[in-house]
Amino acid sequence: MNEDFYRERAREVRDIAAKADPFIKQRLLDLADRYDGKRKTSVTPLPSAPAATQNPSGERDSSSG
């Protein structure tokens, strides 16, 4: 994908943002900025919930609560 593709995608996303509610509009404008390469961001994963301890039979371990 070349630079023209990303520029066009950014334009399309901004067109959609113009019709969106304020919360979605801001998210779409942020996305358009990323397509334009104006803002370099890295994805920060959400923290995961601790997994429940299970024994081999698939039942929860009584010591884990």
PyMOL CGO cylinders between C-alpha atoms (Angstrom):
from pymol import cmd
from pymol.cgo import CYLINDER

trace = [
    CYLINDER, 0.00, 0.00, 0.00, 1.39, 3.34, -0.96, 0.3, 1, 1, 1, 1, 1, 1,
    CYLINDER, 1.39, 3.34, -0.96, 1.22, 6.84, 0.44, 0.3, 1, 1, 1, 1, 1, 1,
    CYLINDER, 1.22, 6.84, 0.44, -1.69, 7.81, -1.82, 0.3, 1, 1, 1, 1, 1, 1,
    CYLINDER, -1.69, 7.81, -1.82, -3.78, 4.97, -0.40, 0.3, 1, 1, 1, 1, 1, 1,
    CYLINDER, -3.78, 4.97, -0.40, -3.23, 6.19, 3.17, 0.3, 1, 1, 1, 1, 1, 1,
    CYLINDER, -3.23, 6.19, 3.17, -3.90, 9.80, 2.23, 0.3, 1, 1, 1, 1, 1, 1,
    CYLINDER, -3.90, 9.80, 2.23, -7.20, 8.82, 0.58, 0.3, 1, 1, 1, 1, 1, 1,
    CYLINDER, -7.20, 8.82, 0.58, -8.13, 6.65, 3.56, 0.3, 1, 1, 1, 1, 1, 1,
    CYLINDER, -8.13, 6.65, 3.56, -7.47, 9.59, 5.91, 0.3, 1, 1, 1, 1, 1, 1,
    CYLINDER, -7.47, 9.59, 5.91, -9.74, 11.80, 3.80, 0.3, 1, 1, 1, 1, 1, 1,
    CYLINDER, -9.74, 11.80, 3.80, -12.53, 9.20, 3.88, 0.3, 1, 1, 1, 1, 1, 1,
    CYLINDER, -12.53, 9.20, 3.88, -12.23, 8.80, 7.65, 0.3, 1, 1, 1, 1, 1, 1,
    CYLINDER, -12.23, 8.80, 7.65, -12.40, 12.59, 8.12, 0.3, 1, 1, 1, 1, 1, 1,
    CYLINDER, -12.40, 12.59, 8.12, -15.55, 12.71, 5.96, 0.3, 1, 1, 1, 1, 1, 1,
    CYLINDER, -15.55, 12.71, 5.96, -17.16, 10.12, 8.24, 0.3, 1, 1, 1, 1, 1, 1,
    CYLINDER, -17.16, 10.12, 8.24, -15.97, 11.99, 11.34, 0.3, 1, 1, 1, 1, 1, 1,
    CYLINDER, -15.97, 11.99, 11.34, -17.76, 15.14, 10.18, 0.3, 1, 1, 1, 1, 1, 1,
    CYLINDER, -17.76, 15.14, 10.18, -21.07, 13.30, 10.66, 0.3, 1, 1, 1, 1, 1, 1,
    CYLINDER, -21.07, 13.30, 10.66, -20.26, 11.50, 13.92, 0.3, 1, 1, 1, 1, 1, 1,
    CYLINDER, -20.26, 11.50, 13.92, -21.00, 12.29, 17.56, 0.3, 1, 1, 1, 1, 1, 1,
    CYLINDER, -21.00, 12.29, 17.56, -18.20, 14.08, 19.46, 0.3, 1, 1, 1, 1, 1, 1,
    CYLINDER, -18.20, 14.08, 19.46, -16.68, 10.97, 21.07, 0.3, 1, 1, 1, 1, 1, 1,
    CYLINDER, -16.68, 10.97, 21.07, -16.55, 8.98, 17.84, 0.3, 1, 1, 1, 1, 1, 1,
    CYLINDER, -16.55, 8.98, 17.84, -15.48, 12.06, 15.88, 0.3, 1, 1, 1, 1, 1, 1,
    CYLINDER, -15.48, 12.06, 15.88, -12.34, 12.46, 18.00, 0.3, 1, 1, 1, 1, 1, 1,
    CYLINDER, -12.34, 12.46, 18.00, -11.46, 8.79, 17.64, 0.3, 1, 1, 1, 1, 1, 1,
    CYLINDER, -11.46, 8.79, 17.64, -11.91, 8.97, 13.87, 0.3, 1, 1, 1, 1, 1, 1,
    CYLINDER, -11.91, 8.97, 13.87, -9.80, 12.11, 13.62, 0.3, 1, 1, 1, 1, 1, 1,
    CYLINDER, -9.80, 12.11, 13.62, -7.06, 10.37, 15.61, 0.3, 1, 1, 1, 1, 1, 1,
    CYLINDER, -7.06, 10.37, 15.61, -7.26, 7.48, 13.18, 0.3, 1, 1, 1, 1, 1, 1,
    CYLINDER, -7.26, 7.48, 13.18, -7.04, 9.84, 10.21, 0.3, 1, 1, 1, 1, 1, 1,
    CYLINDER, -7.04, 9.84, 10.21, -3.93, 11.42, 11.72, 0.3, 1, 1, 1, 1, 1, 1,
    CYLINDER, -3.93, 11.42, 11.72, -2.34, 7.99, 11.94, 0.3, 1, 1, 1, 1, 1, 1,
    CYLINDER, -2.34, 7.99, 11.94, -3.17, 7.33, 8.28, 0.3, 1, 1, 1, 1, 1, 1,
    CYLINDER, -3.17, 7.33, 8.28, -1.51, 10.64, 7.43, 0.3, 1, 1, 1, 1, 1, 1,
    CYLINDER, -1.51, 10.64, 7.43, 1.53, 9.63, 9.44, 0.3, 1, 1, 1, 1, 1, 1,
    CYLINDER, 1.53, 9.63, 9.44, 1.21, 12.77, 11.54, 0.3, 1, 1, 1, 1, 1, 1,
    CYLINDER, 1.21, 12.77, 11.54, 1.25, 10.87, 14.78, 0.3, 1, 1, 1, 1, 1, 1,
    CYLINDER, 1.25, 10.87, 14.78, 3.31, 7.81, 15.47, 0.3, 1, 1, 1, 1, 1, 1,
    CYLINDER, 3.31, 7.81, 15.47, 1.70, 5.72, 18.18, 0.3, 1, 1, 1, 1, 1, 1,
    CYLINDER, 1.70, 5.72, 18.18, 2.28, 2.29, 19.49, 0.3, 1, 1, 1, 1, 1, 1,
    CYLINDER, 2.28, 2.29, 19.49, -0.53, 0.09, 20.62, 0.3, 1, 1, 1, 1, 1, 1,
    CYLINDER, -0.53, 0.09, 20.62, -0.62, -0.38, 24.37, 0.3, 1, 1, 1, 1, 1, 1,
    CYLINDER, -0.62, -0.38, 24.37, -2.37, -3.63, 25.24, 0.3, 1, 1, 1, 1, 1, 1,
    CYLINDER, -2.37, -3.63, 25.24, -4.92, -3.65, 28.01, 0.3, 1, 1, 1, 1, 1, 1,
    CYLINDER, -4.92, -3.65, 28.01, -3.90, -5.52, 31.15, 0.3, 1, 1, 1, 1, 1, 1,
    CYLINDER, -3.90, -5.52, 31.15, -5.31, -9.00, 31.28, 0.3, 1, 1, 1, 1, 1, 1,
    CYLINDER, -5.31, -9.00, 31.28, -7.32, -10.43, 34.13, 0.3, 1, 1, 1, 1, 1, 1,
    CYLINDER, -7.32, -10.43, 34.13, -5.57, -13.12, 36.15, 0.3, 1, 1, 1, 1, 1, 1,
    CYLINDER, -5.57, -13.12, 36.15, -6.47, -16.59, 34.95, 0.3, 1, 1, 1, 1, 1, 1,
    CYLINDER, -6.47, -16.59, 34.95, -8.29, -18.89, 37.34, 0.3, 1, 1, 1, 1, 1, 1,
    CYLINDER, -8.29, -18.89, 37.34, -6.17, -21.81, 38.47, 0.3, 1, 1, 1, 1, 1, 1,
    CYLINDER, -6.17, -21.81, 38.47, -7.59, -25.09, 37.22, 0.3, 1, 1, 1, 1, 1, 1,
    CYLINDER, -7.59, -25.09, 37.22, -6.53, -28.63, 37.88, 0.3, 1, 1, 1, 1, 1, 1,
    CYLINDER, -6.53, -28.63, 37.88, -6.22, -31.14, 35.00, 0.3, 1, 1, 1, 1, 1, 1,
    CYLINDER, -6.22, -31.14, 35.00, -9.87, -32.21, 35.33, 0.3, 1, 1, 1, 1, 1, 1,
    CYLINDER, -9.87, -32.21, 35.33, -10.95, -28.66, 34.52, 0.3, 1, 1, 1, 1, 1, 1,
    CYLINDER, -10.95, -28.66, 34.52, -12.29, -27.92, 37.99, 0.3, 1, 1, 1, 1, 1, 1,
    CYLINDER, -12.29, -27.92, 37.99, -11.17, -24.88, 39.91, 0.3, 1, 1, 1, 1, 1, 1,
    CYLINDER, -11.17, -24.88, 39.91, -8.49, -25.43, 42.49, 0.3, 1, 1, 1, 1, 1, 1,
    CYLINDER, -8.49, -25.43, 42.49, -10.03, -25.05, 45.97, 0.3, 1, 1, 1, 1, 1, 1,
    CYLINDER, -10.03, -25.05, 45.97, -7.05, -23.00, 47.14, 0.3, 1, 1, 1, 1, 1, 1,
    CYLINDER, -7.05, -23.00, 47.14, -7.61, -20.31, 44.49, 0.3, 1, 1, 1, 1, 1, 1,
    CYLINDER, -7.61, -20.31, 44.49, -10.99, -19.29, 45.87, 0.3, 1, 1, 1, 1, 1, 1,
]
cmd.load_cgo(trace, "trace")
